[in-house]
Amino acid sequence: MSIYMLCLVLFACGLYCILRKRNIIKIIIGIIIAEYGAHLFFILTAYRMQGRSPIYSVEADIKNMVDPLPHALVLTAIVIGLATTALIIAIAMRIYEKYGTFDITKIKELRG
Amino acid sequence: MVELYILLILMIIGAIIAIEVKDMLSSVIAVGAAGLALSITFLILKAPDVAITQLVVEILALIILIRATLKKDLPFSATGRWFLNTLITVAFVVVFLVIAKRCLDDLPQFGQPLMRVAKIYLKQGLAKTGATNLVGSVILDYRAYDTLGEATILFTAVIGVLSIVRRVGRKKVGTEVKEEDE
C-alpha cells in the first residue's frame, strides 16, 4: 500500500506549492506536479503483477494483461492538461505585461 | 518493484527542488526532470502509449514554460505572516494525507486490479474492433465520445490562448505576436 502513499506525497507537494507560493509561475508548476501525481495514481491502479502491456501479438496470453481502461483515460487527461497549461501560461504572460510582476499580492486591481 | 520506488522518490525530490529553488529557470528544469522520470515509470508499469504521450507533452510544456519565464526573474518576497501561512498550509496538507491514507485501505491491493469492465474489452476487443492495441480500441471505439470531448476542449483552449495573446484591435499589423501552443 505504501506505493500509493508515495504517489499521494507527490500530489501533496503540488498542493502545498499551489496553496503557499505567491509567484504565478510557481503556482503553475504546482498544478503540473499535482497533475503528475493524479496520472501516476491511475496508472498504478491499473498495474497487475507480472503483467504485460495490452497489445496483442502472436504469442499473446490474455490472462495477464494490465487494465487498458485507465490508460485510455490518462492518455486523454495528459493532452487536456497540456492545453489548459498553455492557457494558464498565456493568462500569466498577459498579467506580466499589464502589471510588470508575477507576484499575486501585488496585483491589486483585477479589472478588464 | 524496487526501481519503481527509486523512480518515485526521484520524482518527489525533483518536485521539492522545483518548488523550493528560487531561480525560475532551474525550477522549470527540475519539473522537467520529474516529468521524464514519470515517463520512465509509465514504461515500467507497462503503459507504452501513455509513456510516449507523456514524453512529447513534457517537452512541449517545458518549451512553453521556458518561454514564459525567460529573463523575468522575481526577487523572493517574504513579508510578515510567513510563519503563519506556512503553518496553515502544512496543517491542511497533513490533514489531506491522513484522510487519503484512510481512503486507500478500501482500494484493492497493488498489483491485483478489479478489471470488471476491462474483462469485456480484453475478451472481445480484437474481435469487435479489429485493433491489436487495446488502448487504441478503447479510445477510438468503445469510448469515442470521450475523445470527441477531448478534441473539443483542446480546440477551445487553443481559441482561448489565441484570443488572450492577440493584441487589441488591428491597428498595428506588423507587431502581432503569436504564442506557441498545441
Contacts between the chains, C-beta under 8 A, distances in Angstrom:
chain1	res1	chain2	res2	distance
A	1	B	104	6.0
A	1	B	105	7.4
A	1	B	107	8.0
A	1	B	109	7.5
A	1	B	110	6.8
A	3	B	1	7.6
A	3	B	4	6.5
A	3	B	5	7.0
A	3	B	8	7.0
A	3	B	110	5.6
A	4	B	104	5.2
A	4	B	107	6.9
A	4	B	110	6.7
A	5	B	101	6.6
A	5	B	104	6.9
A	6	B	5	7.1
A	6	B	8	4.6
A	6	B	9	7.1
A	6	B	12	6.9
A	7	B	8	6.8
A	8	B	97	6.4
A	8	B	100	5.1
A	8	B	101	7.8
A	8	B	104	7.6
A	9	B	12	5.9
A	9	B	97	7.3
A	10	B	8	7.1
A	10	B	11	5.9
A	10	B	12	5.4
A	10	B	15	6.1
A	12	B	93	5.0
A	12	B	96	6.4
A	12	B	97	5.6
A	13	B	12	6.5
A	13	B	15	4.4
A	13	B	16	6.2
A	13	B	19	6.3
A	14	B	15	7.0
A	15	B	93	5.8
A	15	B	96	6.7
A	16	B	19	7.1
A	16	B	89	5.9
A	16	B	90	7.2
A	16	B	93	5.2
A	17	B	19	4.6
A	19	B	89	4.7
A	19	B	92	6.8
A	19	B	93	7.7
A	20	B	85	6.6
A	20	B	86	6.5
A	20	B	89	4.5
A	21	B	19	7.4
A	22	B	77	6.8
A	23	B	24	7.8
A	23	B	74	5.9
A	25	B	24	5.9
A	25	B	27	7.6
A	25	B	28	7.9
A	25	B	65	7.4
A	25	B	68	6.6
A	25	B	69	5.5
A	26	B	19	7.1
A	26	B	27	7.1
A	28	B	65	7.3
A	29	B	18	5.6
A	29	B	19	7.1
A	29	B	27	6.1
A	29	B	28	7.2
A	29	B	31	5.3
A	29	B	65	7.7
A	30	B	19	7.0
A	32	B	31	6.0
A	32	B	35	7.8
A	32	B	61	6.9
A	33	B	15	4.8
A	33	B	18	7.0
A	33	B	19	7.6
A	33	B	31	6.7
A	33	B	34	6.9
A	36	B	11	7.1
A	36	B	15	7.7
A	36	B	34	6.5
A	36	B	35	6.7
A	36	B	38	5.3
A	39	B	38	7.4
A	39	B	50	7.8
A	39	B	54	7.7
A	40	B	8	7.9
A	40	B	38	6.3
A	40	B	41	6.6
A	43	B	41	7.8
A	43	B	42	5.9
A	43	B	45	5.2
A	43	B	47	5.4
A	43	B	50	6.5
A	44	B	45	6.9
A	44	B	110	6.8
A	45	B	107	7.0
A	45	B	108	7.9
A	45	B	113	6.2
A	46	B	45	7.5
A	46	B	47	7.3
A	46	B	113	6.0
A	47	B	45	4.9
A	47	B	46	6.9
A	47	B	110	7.1
A	47	B	111	6.3
A	47	B	113	7.2
A	48	B	111	6.1
A	48	B	112	6.9
A	48	B	113	5.8
A	48	B	115	7.9
A	49	B	111	3.8
A	49	B	112	7.1
A	51	B	46	5.6
A	52	B	46	6.2
A	53	B	46	4.3
A	53	B	47	6.9
A	53	B	48	5.6
A	54	B	46	7.9
A	54	B	122	7.3
A	54	B	133	7.3
A	54	B	134	4.0
A	54	B	135	6.0
A	55	B	48	7.8
A	55	B	132	6.0
A	55	B	133	5.0
A	55	B	134	6.9
A	56	B	126	5.7
A	56	B	132	4.2
A	56	B	133	7.8
A	56	B	134	7.4
A	57	B	132	7.4
A	62	B	122	5.6
A	62	B	123	7.2
A	65	B	122	5.8
A	65	B	134	7.4
A	66	B	45	7.5
A	66	B	46	4.9
A	66	B	47	7.3
A	66	B	113	7.7
A	67	B	113	4.9
A	67	B	115	5.2
A	67	B	118	4.6
A	68	B	118	6.0
A	68	B	121	6.0
A	68	B	122	7.4
A	68	B	125	7.9
A	68	B	134	4.2
A	68	B	135	5.0
A	68	B	137	8.0
A	68	B	138	5.4
A	69	B	117	5.9
A	69	B	118	5.0
A	69	B	121	6.9
A	69	B	138	6.1
A	71	B	47	5.1
A	71	B	49	6.3
A	71	B	50	5.5
A	71	B	135	4.8
A	71	B	138	7.7
A	72	B	135	5.4
A	72	B	138	4.1
A	72	B	139	4.8
A	72	B	143	6.4
A	72	B	146	7.7
A	73	B	146	7.8
A	74	B	47	7.7
A	74	B	50	5.4
A	75	B	49	6.1
A	75	B	50	5.6
A	75	B	53	5.7
A	75	B	135	6.8
A	75	B	139	6.4
A	76	B	139	7.3
A	76	B	146	5.9
A	76	B	147	6.8
A	76	B	150	4.8
A	78	B	50	7.1
A	78	B	53	5.3
A	78	B	54	5.9
A	78	B	57	5.4
A	79	B	53	7.0
A	79	B	57	6.8
A	79	B	150	6.3
A	79	B	154	6.5
A	80	B	150	6.0
A	80	B	153	5.4
A	80	B	154	6.9
A	80	B	157	8.0
A	81	B	57	7.3
A	82	B	57	4.7
A	82	B	60	6.1
A	82	B	61	5.8
A	82	B	182	6.8
A	83	B	153	6.5
A	83	B	154	4.9
A	83	B	157	3.6
A	83	B	158	6.9
A	83	B	181	7.7
A	83	B	182	6.1
A	84	B	157	6.0
A	85	B	61	5.6
A	85	B	64	7.2
A	86	B	61	7.9
A	86	B	64	5.8
A	86	B	157	6.6
A	86	B	158	7.9
A	86	B	161	5.5
A	86	B	179	7.7
A	86	B	181	4.6
A	86	B	182	6.9
A	87	B	157	4.9
A	87	B	160	5.1
A	87	B	161	5.5
A	87	B	164	7.6
A	89	B	64	5.6
A	89	B	65	6.7
A	89	B	68	4.9
A	90	B	160	7.5
A	90	B	161	4.6
A	90	B	164	4.6
A	90	B	165	5.3
A	90	B	179	5.6
A	90	B	181	7.8
A	91	B	164	6.0
A	92	B	68	6.5
A	93	B	68	5.6
A	93	B	165	7.5
A	93	B	179	7.6
A	94	B	164	5.7
A	94	B	165	7.4
A	96	B	72	6.4
A	101	B	74	6.9
A	102	B	72	6.9
A	102	B	74	5.3
A	103	B	74	6.5
A	103	B	77	6.2
A	105	B	77	7.7
A	105	B	79	7.9
